[in-house]
Amino acid sequence: MLRPVFASLLICCGSPSTNPFAPDAAPTQIDAKVTGPCPANTLCMKPFLVEPQKPVTAGRLTVVWFQGMHVSGLPSIPTDLGYDVGFTPGQDRYDIPLAQIKPPKTDAVLVCQWENNVCLHDATPNPLGFGLPVVLDDTNGNGKIDPAEITLYGNHGVGMAYLVWSQTAHPPGDETLFKYGSPTYFGDIFTQSVGAGVHAYPLVTTGSFDDKLGPPDTAMTPDLALCPSQGTSCNVAPPRLVGFANP
């Protein structure tokens, strides 16, 4: 599912969190050709060329954690890089192993209850981190994406699925999300369960502009919508979730 594409679409800070799910291994480079079924615990994306008559330039395939709400005292959209490998145009599929995605390193990108500029980790519901697969440009050529190069609006590619980090698992109907039958803000986003750690979630179209999320790690191959390069006329709008102010 793609968002509308327009000629010139433009699509807080807490202390670092201690995370038991942070992987030790560095991300591996993506193979030139990918064959066979999508491996378990992997987000597999199929490229979709927004402007097929134009060649796509190389860049970096990343996962960007971002703050989905406007939080007083934080920048407009705090971001944090969770995954960063070279992006080679022309592949049949792009795979991101979930174990290689680093969880959010800062509370600033967590959606949670904020009080006095502090994210309350023990509040109900617990904090969650939301991220998107995004193709970015290494503008300074140093072989990685720096904080100043992260953007959700000037990207030259975006995957139509969400990555979510949770410190605990939430089964369907968990009161943490559906308190006494009245959904919390997370209960409005998730239609199924929430897995502990980092998981991939398909988008569920609601009939309105905003989407919800299906069950974690569903067998799927969502689109990776690609523009020729950053700053061109076909920037793709990232999918927005129900109740989110960003991206």
ZAMARGU-4260 file (C-alpha; in steps of 0.2 Angstrom, whole numbers, plus 5000, padded with zeros to 4 digits):
<rodrens>
0) 5000/5000/5000 | 5007/5017/4995 | 5003/5034/5001 | 4999/5047/4988 | 5014/5054/4980
5) 5015/5073/4976 | 5027/5084/4966 | 5036/5091/4981 | 5029/5081/4996 | 5037/5085/5013
10) 5032/5071/5022 | 5060/5075/5119 | 5074/5072/5127 | 5075/5058/5140 | 5089/5048/5146
15) 5095/5032/5137 | 5085/5017/5141 | 5093/5001/5147 | 5088/4987/5134 | 5090/4968/5136
20) 5086/4966/5118 | 5101/4975/5110 | 5110/4964/5098 | 5129/4962/5099 | 5132/4957/5080
25) 5134/4971/5067 | 5122/4971/5052 | 5127/4961/5038 | 5128/4968/5020 | 5113/4964/5009
30) 5116/4951/4995 | 5115/4956/4977 | 5102/4943/4974 | 5089/4936/4986 | 5080/4920/4982
35) 5068/4908/4991 | 5055/4911/5004 | 5057/4925/5017 | 5067/4919/5031 | 5059/4918/5049
40) 5061/4934/5060 | 5065/4944/5044 | 5056/4959/5036 | 5057/4956/5017 | 5052/4970/5006
45) 5048/4970/4987 | 5054/4986/4978 | 5041/4997/4969 | 5048/5010/4958 | 5038/5026/4960
50) 5046/5033/4944 | 5050/5017/4934 | 5057/5026/4919 | 5071/5034/4930 | 5086/5024/4938
55) 5087/5022/4956 | 5103/5028/4964 | 5112/5019/4978 | 5110/5024/4996 | 5108/5016/5013
60) 5094/5005/5019 | 5090/5010/5037 | 5077/5008/5051 | 5073/5024/5059 | 5065/5025/5076
65) 5055/5041/5078 | 5044/5050/5091 | 5026/5048/5084 | 5018/5061/5095 | 5021/5079/5099
70) 5029/5080/5116 | 5033/5096/5125 | 5051/5099/5128 | 5057/5088/5113 | 5062/5092/5096
75) 5048/5091/5083 | 5052/5073/5077 | 5066/5065/5087 | 5074/5051/5078 | 5086/5036/5082
80) 5095/5025/5069 | 5092/5006/5072 | 5099/4998/5056 | 5111/5004/5043 | 5118/4994/5028
85) 5122/4998/5010 | 5107/4999/4998 | 5110/4992/4980 | 5097/4996/4967 | 5090/4982/4956
90) 5088/4968/4969 | 5072/4957/4968 | 5069/4959/4987 | 5077/4968/5002 | 5078/4958/5018
95) 5081/4965/5036 | 5084/4952/5049 | 5075/4958/5065 | 5089/4952/5076 | 5101/4965/5068
100) 5089/4980/5072 | 5095/4989/5087 | 5081/4994/5099 | 5079/5013/5103 | 5094/5020/5112
105) 5085/5035/5119 | 5068/5039/5128 | 5065/5053/5116 | 5059/5041/5102 | 5047/5031/5114
110) 5029/5034/5114 | 5024/5033/5132 | 5017/5044/5146 | 5028/5059/5148 | 5028/5069/5165
115) 5040/5083/5168 | 5050/5078/5152 | 5052/5060/5159 | 5046/5045/5150 | 5037/5034/5163
120) 5043/5016/5160 | 5032/5009/5173 | 5016/5017/5168 | 5002/5009/5160 | 5003/5006/5145
125) 5022/5003/5145 | 5033/5013/5132 | 5034/5007/5114 | 5046/5012/5100 | 5040/5014/5082
130) 5051/5013/5067 | 5051/5013/5048 | 5062/5006/5035 | 5069/5020/5025 | 5082/5022/5011
135) 5093/5037/5015 | 5107/5045/5006 | 5125/5046/5013 | 5127/5064/5008 | 5145/5066/5016
140) 5151/5049/5009 | 5158/5042/5025 | 5150/5025/5023 | 5136/5027/5036 | 5121/5038/5040
145) 5124/5052/5052 | 5111/5060/5063 | 5110/5075/5052 | 5107/5064/5037 | 5091/5056/5045
150) 5075/5062/5037 | 5057/5055/5036 | 5052/5067/5023 | 5067/5069/5011 | 5069/5050/5010
155) 5071/5041/4993 | 5063/5026/4998 | 5051/5020/5012 | 5044/5002/5017 | 5026/5000/5019
160) 5027/4991/5036 | 5032/4996/5054 | 5045/4990/5066 | 5040/4990/5084 | 5050/4988/5100
165) 5042/4983/5116 | 5050/4979/5133 | 5035/4966/5137 | 5023/4956/5126 | 5005/4960/5126
170) 4993/4946/5120 | 4977/4950/5111 | 4964/4959/5123 | 4978/4963/5136 | 4971/4976/5148
175) 4987/4986/5146 | 4981/4990/5129 | 4962/4987/5131 | 4958/4993/5148 | 4941/4987/5153
180) 4935/4987/5135 | 4941/5005/5131 | 4957/5005/5121 | 4972/5015/5126 | 4981/5025/5112
185) 4990/5009/5109 | 4974/4999/5108 | 4969/5010/5094 | 4984/5006/5084 | 4986/4987/5087
190) 4973/4975/5080 | 4981/4959/5087 | 4996/4956/5099 | 5012/4965/5103 | 5028/4955/5104
195) 5042/4958/5116 | 5058/4965/5108 | 5059/4970/5090 | 5045/4964/5078 | 5038/4968/5061
200) 5020/4973/5059 | 5009/4974/5043 | 4999/4989/5039 | 4980/4987/5041 | 4970/5000/5030
205) 4956/5007/5040 | 4947/5017/5026 | 4954/5033/5033 | 4971/5042/5030 | 4978/5033/5046
210) 4982/5015/5047 | 4983/5001/5061 | 4994/4987/5063 | 4991/4968/5061 | 4999/4954/5070
215) 5018/4954/5072 | 5029/4944/5060 | 5015/4940/5048 | 5021/4932/5032 | 5021/4946/5020
220) 5032/4955/5008 | 5027/4974/5009 | 5032/4987/4996 | 5048/4996/4997 | 5043/5012/4987
225) 5058/5019/4979 | 5062/5036/4971 | 5077/5039/4960 | 5086/5049/4973 | 5084/5060/4988
230) 5077/5077/4985 | 5069/5073/4968 | 5050/5076/4964 | 5044/5059/4970 | 5047/5058/4988
235) 5035/5045/4996 | 5025/5049/5012 | 5028/5037/5026 | 5012/5028/5032 | 5005/5036/5048
240) 4996/5027/5062 | 4980/5030/5070 | 4982/5044/5083 | 5000/5048/5078 | 5005/5066/5075
245) 5021/5061/5066 | 5028/5057/5054
</rodrens>
